[in-house]
């Protein structure tokens, strides 16, 4: 029980540490001209992808987010990262991680959160969804899947 609690704590702390570290620093950029005509709504998620896109159990990957402000006004929002293992046994639950996301007028926001697949986890995938929220309203959402490569047991 204590070991499982430590593992769950590690999964929560790893995303927070990566989000605060150099590779996961959230970045907001100023206007580089107006948002393109294809930008709709208030905030649009333009990318959410894992790098690397596949790992074996015991490995880690970073989910990278890019989003843009479709308006001419600054936006103060929250990016909520939610993850869950699919087809799994021996995998812990992952608590959501909330992160402040500030957008300049027509600006962009980039961030990354690292995820560890525990060595004993037999899941075939890790699914992460990011919701960008403002005042309790979801402005944008996107999901990405990390493929977990199942290794065959070594012959004895």
C-alpha positions as CSV (number, residue, x, y, z in Angstrom):
1,X,0.0,0.0,0.0
2,X,2.8,2.4,0.9
3,X,4.7,1.6,-2.3
4,X,1.6,2.3,-4.4
5,X,1.1,5.6,-2.6
6,X,4.7,6.6,-3.4
7,X,4.2,5.6,-7.0
8,X,1.0,7.7,-7.3
9,X,2.8,10.6,-5.6
10,X,5.7,10.3,-8.1
11,X,3.3,10.4,-11.0
12,X,1.7,13.6,-9.7
13,X,5.1,15.2,-8.8
14,X,6.8,14.3,-12.1
15,X,4.3,16.2,-14.3
16,X,4.6,19.2,-11.9
17,X,8.4,19.1,-11.9
18,X,8.6,18.9,-15.7
19,X,6.1,21.7,-16.1
20,X,8.3,23.9,-14.0
21,X,11.6,22.7,-15.5
22,X,13.4,24.1,-18.5
23,X,11.9,21.6,-21.0
24,X,8.4,22.2,-19.7
25,X,8.3,25.9,-19.1
26,X,5.0,27.4,-20.1
27,X,5.5,30.2,-22.6
28,X,3.2,32.8,-23.8
29,X,4.1,34.9,-26.8
30,X,2.9,38.2,-27.9
31,X,1.1,39.1,-31.1
32,X,2.8,38.1,-34.3
33,X,0.1,39.6,-36.4
34,X,-3.6,38.8,-36.1
35,X,-4.8,35.2,-35.6
36,X,-5.5,33.5,-38.9
37,X,-9.0,33.2,-40.3
38,X,-9.1,29.6,-39.3
39,X,-8.8,30.5,-35.6
40,X,-12.3,30.3,-34.0
41,X,-13.7,30.8,-30.6
42,X,-11.7,32.4,-27.8
43,X,-8.8,29.8,-27.5
44,X,-7.8,27.1,-30.0
45,X,-5.5,24.2,-29.2
46,X,-3.3,23.8,-32.2
47,X,-1.2,20.9,-31.0
48,X,-1.1,18.2,-28.4
49,X,1.4,15.4,-29.0
50,X,3.7,13.1,-27.1
51,X,7.5,13.1,-27.7
52,X,8.5,10.3,-28.0
53,X,5.1,8.9,-29.2
54,X,5.8,5.4,-27.8
55,X,7.6,4.0,-24.8
56,X,8.0,0.7,-23.0
57,X,7.0,0.3,-19.3
58,X,9.5,2.1,-17.2
59,X,9.9,4.9,-19.8
60,X,8.6,8.4,-19.9
61,X,7.4,10.9,-22.5
62,X,6.4,14.5,-22.6
63,X,3.0,15.7,-23.8
64,X,3.6,19.1,-25.6
65,X,0.7,21.6,-25.9
66,X,0.4,24.6,-28.2
67,X,-2.6,26.9,-28.1
68,X,-3.5,30.3,-29.4
69,X,-5.7,33.2,-28.5
70,X,-8.2,33.9,-31.3
71,X,-9.2,37.3,-29.8
72,X,-7.6,40.8,-29.6
73,X,-7.9,40.7,-25.8
74,X,-5.6,39.1,-23.2
75,X,-6.9,35.9,-21.7
76,X,-6.1,34.5,-18.3
77,X,-7.0,30.8,-18.3
78,X,-6.1,27.4,-16.8
79,X,-4.8,24.4,-18.6
80,X,-6.0,21.2,-16.9
81,X,-4.1,18.1,-17.8
82,X,-5.9,14.7,-17.2
83,X,-4.4,11.3,-17.9
84,X,-5.5,7.7,-17.7
85,X,-4.0,4.4,-18.6
86,X,-6.0,2.2,-20.9
87,X,-6.2,-1.6,-21.0
88,X,-4.2,-1.6,-17.7
89,X,-3.4,-3.5,-14.6
90,X,-0.7,-2.5,-12.2
91,X,-1.1,1.1,-13.2
92,X,-2.0,3.9,-10.8
93,X,-4.6,6.6,-11.2
94,X,-3.2,10.0,-12.3
95,X,-4.5,13.1,-10.6
96,X,-5.3,16.1,-12.8
97,X,-2.7,18.9,-13.0
98,X,-3.8,22.5,-13.3
99,X,-1.5,25.1,-14.8
100,X,-2.0,28.8,-15.3
101,X,-2.1,29.7,-19.0
102,X,-1.9,33.4,-19.9
103,X,-2.4,34.6,-23.5
104,X,-1.5,37.9,-25.0
105,X,-3.9,39.3,-27.6
106,X,-3.6,37.0,-30.6
107,X,-0.8,35.3,-28.7
108,X,0.3,31.7,-28.2
109,X,0.9,29.5,-25.2
110,X,3.2,26.5,-25.1
111,X,3.8,24.0,-22.4
112,X,4.8,20.4,-21.7
113,X,4.1,17.8,-19.0
114,X,6.1,14.7,-18.5
115,X,4.5,11.3,-17.8
116,X,6.2,8.2,-16.4
117,X,4.9,4.7,-17.2
118,X,5.7,2.6,-14.2
119,X,7.7,-0.6,-14.8
120,X,4.9,-2.8,-13.5
121,X,2.2,-1.2,-15.6
122,X,0.7,-3.4,-18.3
123,X,-1.3,-0.7,-20.1
124,X,-1.3,-0.5,-23.9
125,X,-1.8,3.3,-23.9
126,X,-1.8,6.5,-21.8
127,X,-4.4,9.0,-22.9
128,X,-4.0,12.6,-21.9
129,X,-6.6,15.3,-22.3
130,X,-6.0,19.0,-21.9
131,X,-8.9,21.4,-21.2
132,X,-8.3,25.1,-21.3
133,X,-10.8,26.6,-18.9
134,X,-11.8,30.1,-17.9
135,X,-14.1,30.8,-15.1
136,X,-15.4,27.3,-15.1
137,X,-16.1,27.3,-18.8
138,X,-14.1,24.9,-21.1
139,X,-12.8,27.0,-24.0
140,X,-10.8,24.2,-25.8
141,X,-10.0,20.6,-25.4
142,X,-7.8,18.1,-27.1
143,X,-6.6,14.5,-26.4
144,X,-3.4,12.7,-27.3
145,X,-2.4,9.0,-26.9
146,X,0.9,7.6,-25.8
147,X,1.5,4.1,-27.1
148,X,3.0,1.8,-24.5
149,X,5.0,-1.0,-26.2
150,X,4.4,-4.3,-24.5
151,X,7.6,-6.3,-24.3
152,X,7.4,-10.1,-24.4
153,X,8.7,-11.9,-21.3
154,X,12.3,-13.1,-21.7
155,X,12.6,-16.8,-22.4
156,X,14.4,-18.8,-19.7
